[in-house]
Amino acid sequence: MLVEELQGKALDDFFQGILSLETMEECYAFFDDLCTVNEIKTLMQRFQVAKMLYNHKTYCEIEEEANASTATISRVKRSLHHGNHSYEAIFKRMQDQAGAESE
């Protein structure tokens, strides 16, 4: 885990703060206060690339739809397949929530 070198009270507090957000509006407000527009765009693009890779999109499709470079796609693919499996957990939960909402 690459983030282990940052582990400690400050990072725990930061993550606990994120976990305390309850609504989409709170997320918008918090990340607007925390990040620049470009930082949010970068995070959003990586998440979008991971989701597209998870859904078996090709590099060409991802480049076009997410406007991502092959370097970004490769970096995200490495995390998706050889990381902590957090993307899979999130995407599975999102699928489960979407299924529950449509019932």
C-alpha positions in Angstrom: 0.0 0.0 0.0 1.6 3.2 -1.1 -0.3 5.5 1.2 1.1 3.6 4.3 4.0 6.1 4.5 1.4 8.8 5.2 -0.5 6.8 7.8 -1.1 8.5 11.1 -3.5 10.7 13.0 -3.6 13.5 10.4 -4.5 11.1 7.5 -7.0 9.2 9.8 -8.7 12.5 10.6 -8.9 13.4 6.9 -10.4 10.1 5.9 -12.8 10.2 8.9 -13.9 13.6 7.7 -14.6 12.2 4.3 -16.5 9.3 5.7 -18.7 11.7 7.7 -20.1 13.3 4.5 -23.7 12.3 4.2 -25.1 13.8 1.0 -24.0 14.5 -2.6 -24.3 18.2 -1.8 -22.0 17.9 1.2 -19.5 16.1 -1.1 -19.7 18.9 -3.7 -19.2 21.6 -1.0 -16.3 19.8 0.8 -14.3 19.0 -2.4 -15.0 22.5 -3.7 -13.4 23.8 -0.5 -10.6 21.3 -0.5 -9.4 21.0 -4.1 -8.8 23.2 -7.1 -11.0 22.5 -10.2 -8.0 20.9 -11.9 -7.4 18.6 -8.9 -11.0 17.5 -8.9 -10.9 17.0 -12.7 -7.8 14.7 -12.3 -9.4 12.6 -9.6 -12.6 12.4 -11.5 -10.8 11.4 -14.7 -8.9 8.6 -12.9 -12.1 7.3 -11.4 -13.9 7.4 -14.8 -10.9 5.6 -16.4 -11.0 2.9 -13.7 -14.7 2.4 -14.1 -14.4 2.1 -17.9 -11.5 -0.4 -17.6 -13.6 -2.3 -15.0 -16.4 -2.4 -17.6 -13.9 -3.7 -20.3 -13.7 -0.6 -22.4 -10.8 -0.4 -24.8 -8.0 2.1 -24.6 -9.4 3.9 -27.7 -12.8 4.2 -26.2 -11.4 5.5 -22.9 -9.1 8.0 -24.6 -12.1 9.3 -26.6 -14.7 9.3 -23.8 -12.6 10.3 -20.8 -10.1 12.4 -22.8 -7.3 10.5 -20.9 -3.8 9.8 -22.1 -2.5 6.3 -22.5 -0.1 7.0 -19.7 -3.1 7.8 -17.4 -5.0 4.8 -18.5 -1.9 2.5 -17.9 -1.4 4.0 -14.5 -5.0 3.5 -13.5 -5.0 0.0 -15.0 -2.0 -1.0 -12.9 -3.9 0.2 -9.7 -7.1 -1.5 -10.8 -5.4 -4.9 -11.4 -2.5 -4.8 -9.0 -3.6 -2.4 -6.3 -5.7 -2.8 -3.2 -8.8 -3.8 -5.0 -10.6 -0.8 -3.8 -12.0 0.1 -7.2 -13.7 -3.3 -7.5 -15.2 -2.9 -4.0 -16.6 0.6 -4.9 -17.9 -0.4 -8.3 -19.6 -3.5 -6.8 -21.2 -1.4 -4.1 -22.4 1.2 -6.7 -23.9 -1.6 -8.8 -25.6 -3.1 -5.7 -27.0 0.3 -4.7 -28.2 1.0 -8.3 -29.9 -2.5 -8.3 -31.6 -1.8 -4.9 -32.8 1.6 -6.1 -34.4 0.1 -9.2 -36.4 -2.5 -7.3 
